[in-house]
């Protein structure tokens, strides 16, 4: 966590917990390709709630394909070849564009703001996880 808090940017696959931590520490995120069957859905949730995702090389964005759902999980691994072969130029352009912008303070502040706001919408703020887990625990205890 200490490294994330001090980092200029974070490169990660679209995990809900990782993006939550990055938003909390105000570390801009560059999304890497999804690594498992749940991450395409995570990416869509993150993106659809306004989390700034314009700079990424996710499979969903680069290939235009929908990889959501357990039945599509095996195709995620085959699609990684597309990112670094068929879509290599696009992927490298996006990575280089993001790296170039890490020195643009205004751009990075705007990206951090959009990512934090997107996460607030998605999880109900930074205490959203606590609220959700407390509610789940109370419901479980009520049914014992």
C-alpha positions in Angstrom: 0.0 0.0 0.0 2.8 2.4 0.8 4.2 2.1 -2.8 0.7 2.7 -4.2 0.2 5.8 -2.1 3.5 7.3 -3.4 3.3 6.2 -7.0 2.8 8.5 -10.0 0.6 5.9 -11.6 -0.5 2.3 -11.2 -0.7 -0.3 -13.9 -3.2 -3.1 -13.0 -5.8 -5.4 -14.3 -9.4 -4.3 -13.5 -9.9 -5.7 -10.0 -12.4 -4.0 -7.8 -10.2 -4.0 -4.7 -7.1 -2.8 -6.5 -8.9 0.1 -8.2 -10.6 1.0 -4.9 -7.2 1.2 -3.2 -5.7 3.3 -6.1 -8.7 5.7 -5.9 -8.3 6.0 -2.1 -4.6 6.8 -2.4 -5.3 9.1 -5.4 -3.0 7.0 -7.7 -4.1 7.2 -11.3 -4.8 3.8 -12.9 -3.9 2.4 -16.3 -5.9 -0.8 -16.9 -4.1 -3.8 -18.2 -5.8 -6.8 -19.8 -8.3 -8.8 -17.7 -6.7 -11.8 -16.0 -9.7 -13.9 -15.0 -13.4 -14.4 -15.7 -14.7 -11.9 -13.2 -12.5 -8.9 -14.4 -14.4 -8.1 -17.6 -17.5 -7.5 -15.5 -15.5 -5.5 -13.0 -14.1 -3.4 -15.9 -17.6 -2.7 -17.2 -18.9 -1.7 -13.7 -15.9 0.6 -13.2 -16.2 2.2 -16.6 -20.0 2.5 -16.5 -19.7 4.4 -13.2 -17.4 7.0 -14.6 -14.1 5.7 -13.4 -11.7 7.3 -15.9 -10.7 4.4 -18.2 -9.8 6.1 -21.4 -6.2 5.0 -21.1 -6.2 1.2 -21.0 -5.4 -2.0 -22.9 -8.3 -4.1 -21.5 -9.5 -6.8 -23.8 -13.0 -5.3 -23.8 -11.8 -2.0 -25.1 -9.1 -3.0 -27.5 -10.9 -6.0 -29.2 -14.4 -4.6 -28.8 -15.5 -8.1 -27.6 -17.5 -8.9 -24.5 -15.7 -11.3 -22.2 -18.2 -11.2 -19.3 -19.5 -14.4 -17.9 -17.9 -17.7 -16.8 -18.6 -19.4 -20.1 -16.3 -16.8 -21.8 -13.5 -17.0 -19.3 -11.4 -19.4 -21.5 -11.5 -17.0 -24.4 -9.8 -14.3 -22.2 -6.5 -16.2 -22.3 -6.7 -16.6 -26.1 -7.5 -12.9 -26.5 -4.3 -11.9 -24.8 -2.5 -12.9 -28.0 -4.6 -10.3 -29.8 -3.5 -7.5 -27.5 0.2 -8.1 -28.1 0.0 -9.2 -31.7 -3.0 -8.2 -33.7 -3.6 -5.0 -31.7 0.1 -4.4 -30.7 0.3 -0.9 -32.3 -2.8 0.3 -30.6 -1.8 -1.1 -27.3 1.7 0.5 -27.5 0.2 3.8 -28.5 -2.1 3.8 -25.5 0.7 2.9 -23.1 3.0 5.6 -24.5 0.2 8.2 -24.4 -0.4 7.4 -20.8 3.3 7.5 -19.9 3.6 10.8 -21.7 0.7 12.3 -19.7 2.1 11.3 -16.3 4.0 14.6 -16.4 0.9 16.6 -17.1 -0.3 17.5 -13.6 -3.6 18.9 -14.7 -4.5 15.8 -16.8 -3.5 13.5 -13.9 -5.5 15.4 -11.4 -8.6 15.2 -13.6 -8.0 11.5 -14.1 -7.7 11.0 -10.3 -10.9 13.0 -9.8 -12.9 11.0 -12.3 -11.6 7.7 -10.9 -12.4 8.7 -7.3 -15.9 9.9 -8.3 -16.5 6.7 -10.3 -15.6 4.6 -7.3 -17.9 6.6 -5.1 -20.7 5.9 -7.4 -19.9 2.2 -7.7 -19.3 1.4 -4.0 -21.2 4.1 -2.2 -18.1 6.0 -1.2 -15.0 4.8 0.6 -17.0 3.3 3.4 -19.3 1.4 0.9 -17.5 -1.9 1.4 -17.9 -1.6 5.2 -21.6 -0.8 4.8 -22.2 -3.7 2.4 -20.2 -6.3 4.5 -22.0 -5.1 7.7 -25.4 -5.5 6.0 -24.5 -9.0 4.7 -23.3 -10.0 8.2 -26.5 -8.7 9.8 -28.6 -10.6 7.3 -26.7 -13.8 7.9 -26.9 -13.5 11.7 -30.7 -12.7 11.5 -31.3 -16.0 9.6 -29.3 -18.2 12.1 
